[in-house]
């Protein structure tokens, strides 16, 4: 799978995840509106929107930190399945 195919696949998965989250929030809001008060639907929508925005940015920073940590480990001489080693002059 090429990088472009992976990016396209991740975009579709993200879209599906957002749609399913919106549907779940809508169902929870509808249940709250049916059982209690219709204004609860507005409250659930606001909370869901704020939660989605914070999750979006948190996921982006997690991904970025994973890239930075992976790069740092590689530069420090850490390789998969091995102990720390000092880089040789060839590695520098």
TADAGI-V817478 format. One record per pair of residues at least 12 apart in sequence whose ideal C-beta (glycine too) atoms are under 10 Angstrom apart, sorted by the first residue. I is the first residue (numbers start at 1). J is the second residue. Records with the same first field share a line. If there is no record, write none. Layout:
# TADAGI-V817478
I: J + J
This chain:
# TADAGI-V817478
14: 56 + 59
17: 52 + 55
18: 52 + 56
21: 48 + 51 + 52 + 55
22: 45 + 48 + 49 + 52
24: 48
25: 41 + 44 + 45 + 47 + 48 + 49 + 51 + 52
26: 41 + 44 + 45 + 48
27: 44
28: 40 + 41 + 44 + 45 + 47 + 48
29: 41 + 42 + 43 + 44 + 45 + 47 + 48
30: 44
31: 44
32: 44
74: 91
75: 87 + 91 + 92
77: 91
